[in-house]
Amino acid sequence: MGGFFVQSSHGEKGNFEVVVPRSGGGLAHWWRDNDDPDRPWRGPTLMFGSTQDVDAAALIQSNFGTVGNLEVVVNARGSLYH
């Protein structure tokens, strides 16, 4: 199982964003508030709430539609989902 890590433009300094496959299906998303001096991690938040196991994920920040959207592509049992 593979997860993905990026530094987004969210927040003044840019937050860290992580997505990781969950054993029960879907993805878990964490983000670190780099503007907070304590730099807390927030999450997990369920993403891509599939009942299928996710084998791997890729994460980018795009400018398609609303600028700053996080876009995820996952491989779940041989099929790709966005």
C-alpha positions in Angstrom: 0.0 0.0 0.0 1.4 3.4 -0.9 0.4 6.9 0.4 1.3 10.3 -0.9 2.6 13.5 0.7 2.6 17.1 -0.7 3.0 20.6 0.6 -0.1 22.6 -0.4 -0.6 26.4 -0.7 -3.2 26.2 2.0 -2.3 28.5 4.9 0.4 31.2 4.8 3.3 28.8 5.0 1.7 25.9 3.1 0.3 22.9 4.9 1.6 19.4 4.6 -1.1 17.0 3.1 -1.0 13.2 3.4 -3.3 10.5 2.0 -2.9 6.9 3.0 -4.9 3.8 2.0 -7.1 2.5 4.9 -7.3 -1.3 5.4 -11.1 -1.0 5.6 -11.3 0.8 2.3 -10.9 4.3 1.1 -8.2 6.8 2.1 -7.3 8.6 5.3 -6.3 12.3 4.9 -4.1 14.2 7.4 -2.8 17.7 7.2 -0.4 19.7 9.3 -1.1 23.3 10.1 2.4 24.8 9.4 1.1 28.3 10.5 0.5 27.1 14.1 3.8 27.2 16.2 2.9 23.8 17.6 2.5 22.4 14.0 -0.4 20.0 14.9 -1.5 17.3 12.6 -5.3 17.2 11.9 -7.2 14.2 10.9 -7.7 11.6 9.8 -10.6 12.4 7.5 -12.1 9.6 5.4 -11.6 10.3 1.7 -12.8 8.3 -1.3 -15.2 6.3 0.9 -15.1 3.1 -1.1 -15.7 -0.3 0.3 -12.9 -1.5 -1.9 -9.3 -1.7 -0.6 -7.2 1.0 -2.1 -3.8 -0.2 -3.3 -2.1 3.1 -3.9 -2.8 6.9 -4.2 -1.4 9.9 -5.9 -2.1 13.5 -4.7 -1.6 16.8 -6.3 -2.8 20.4 -5.8 -4.4 21.6 -9.0 -5.7 24.8 -10.5 -8.5 23.1 -12.3 -11.9 24.6 -11.3 -11.3 26.2 -7.9 -7.6 27.0 -7.5 -6.0 25.0 -4.7 -8.2 21.9 -4.9 -6.5 18.7 -3.8 -6.9 16.0 -6.5 -6.5 12.3 -5.8 -6.2 9.3 -8.1 -6.3 5.9 -6.5 -5.7 2.4 -7.7 -8.4 0.1 -6.2 -8.2 -3.5 -7.2 -6.7 -2.7 -10.6 -9.1 0.2 -11.5 -8.2 3.9 -11.3 -10.6 6.4 -9.7 -10.4 10.2 -9.4 
